[in-house]
Amino acid sequence: MGENVLILGITGNIASGKSTVAKELARRGAVIVDADQLAREVVESGSSSLKKMVKVFGTEILQNDGHLDRDKLGQMVFADVKVRAMLNRIVHPEIAKKSIEQLQELKQRIDIPLIVYEAPLLFEVGAEKRVDKVLVVKIDPEEQLKRLMERDRFPAASAQQRIVAQMPQQQKLTQADFVIDNSGSVAETLKQIDILWPQLVSADNV
């Protein structure tokens, strides 16, 4: 594969099922680079990013052991667009650096049929430039709200706040090369992935 392997960006809004689709592609042989995992790595205790965040947001974002209190930060971020922008300015350059390194390393390997970059904020931070094609996982808005409330045990108002804080789904869909509709059953989603997989591993897409 090597230089002919496709780097596929996977994105979609909260509770759309991005990770479900990514895991299914991994089960078929794709290698995943997860932006959320990179985000956790760049704010580990003692990291320069976490120190910058404490300077900006205060020590209340820390747990007693010095690690980031994600719940506390989440409440601050989703409640205020300016706070969210400040956070993004701190962490996204670090995530970008790590992701570009990992994607370039994987591109050199000859044993990979597909490289996947799973990134909730792919378009928001301009990360679509790091990938060859983009797959958007779409979901019916009512189903999205229901799943988010069930998954994270959010009341309706908190769940809705997180949904509206993101780029509208329709805006992402207009920029997609591929779309998986995850509004229905798991079986229906798997059927769409089965149909799409041959296209993704075709050299014509690179």
N, C-alpha and C positions, 0 to 999 in steps of 0.2 A: 504494500500500500504506500507507505511513506508520503511523498509529496502529493500523491493522488488521493489521499484520504480527506474526506469532507470534515470540516469543523462546523458543527451544527449548534447554533444558539437556541436554547429552549427558554421561553419566558411565558408569562401569563400573570394574571392578577392573583391576589391572595386566595388560597383554598380552591384554586382552579384545578389542581392535580398535576402540577409540573413535575413533582418528584415521582409520582406514580408512573408517568410517561417515561421519565429518565431511567427509572429502575427497570422498566420493561425493555428499553433499548439496551441497557447494560446486560440484561439477561440474554440478549441476542448477540452480545460481543462488543458493544460500544464501551469506550472508556469515558468516565464522567469527570469533569472538573466542576466542582460545586462552589459557586460564588458565596453562598451562605457559610460554607465551611471555611473558606478563605477569610471571610469577614470575622469569624470567631477567632481564627489564628492571629489576625493583625491586631486584635484588642486583648490579647492574653495579658495576664498580670506582668507588669514590668516593661511592656512594650511601649515604644515611643508614641504610638497612636493613643493608647489608654492614658498616658501622661498628658497629652494634649487635650483629651476629652475632659479630664479632671480639671484642667486649667479653665476650660470654657464652661463646663456645666456644674462644677463643684464636686466635693467628695461624696455627696448624697447618691451619686450613681455607683458607688462602690459598696460591695458587701464587706462584712467585718474582716474577711480574710484577704481583702485587697483585690478580689476579682470583680469584674463588671457585674452590676445588678441589672440584668437584661429587662426584667419586668419594669423596674423604675425608669430606665432609659426609654423603654417602649412607650410608657405613659406620657413622658415628656415629648417624645418625637412625634407621635401621632396626634397630639393635641395642638401642635404649633408648627406651621410650615417653615418659619424662620429657624427654629431649632433643628428641624429635619435637614435644612440646607446646610447649617453649620456642621452637623454631624457628617453629612456626605462629603463636605470639603476636607474633613480630616481622614476619613477611612477609605474613600474610594480611590484615591491615588495609590494607596498601598495594595488594595485589592487588585487594581489594574496591573500593577507591576508583577504581582504573584501570578495572576492568571495568564498574562502574556508569556511569562517564563515557562509555565507548565504547558500551555498550548503549543509553544514552539518546540519544546522537548518531545512532546507526543507526536508531533508532525514528522519527526525524524525517524520514528519507528516504522517497521515494515510489517508488523504483525497485528495491526489494528484496523478493523473495517470501518469504524466511525468514531470521531471524537465529539463529545457533547459538552458544551459549556452551558450549565444550568444557572440562569441568572434572573431573579425576579425583576431587577432594575436594568435590564439589558438596554432598553431604549433610553431610559431616563438619564443614564450616565454615558451614553455614546458607545457602549460596549459592543454594539452590533458591528462596529468596524473590525473587531477581533475575530469575527466568524465569517464563514462563507455563505451560509444560508440561515434563515431564522424560522423556527417552528413556534407558533403561538398555541398554547393550550387554552381553549375557550370554555366558558361555562355559563349556563343560564343564571342570571342575577339572583333569582329566588333560591335556586339550588346552592349558589355560592354562599349566600347569607346563612342558610340552614347548616351547611357543612362547616362553616367557620365557627358558628355558635357551638356546634357539637364537638368539634375538634379541640378548640381552645377554651371551651366553657365560658365564652363571652356572653353577656347580655346583648340583646339586639342593638342597643344604642352604641355600645363599644365596638361591636362587630361592624356596624355600618360606618363608624368613624374611620376604621382601618381601610374599608373598601373605598370610600370616597377620597382618602388621602393619596390614592394611587392614580397613575395615568389611566384614563378611561380605556376599557377593554377594546372598544371599537377603534380607537386610535392605534392600538397595537396591531389589530387585525389588518388594517390597511397597509401595514409594513411587512406582513408575514409572507414568506415563501411557501410555507406549509401550515395547515391548521388541523389540530385534533380537537374534536368536540367531546369534552369529558362530562357533559351534563347528564348522561344516562348511566347505564350499568357498566360494570367493569368489563363484561364480555363485549359490549358495544365499543368500548375504547380499545380493547385488545384487537378487535377486528380491524379498526382503522390503522393501528400500528402495523399489523401484518401486511396490509396493503401498501403502506408507506415505506416499509423497510427496504425493499428492493431498490426503490428510487434513491434512498439515502446512501446506499453503499455502491451506487453506480458511479463510475469514474466521470460520467458526463456532467455530474453536478459540481465538480470542483472547478 
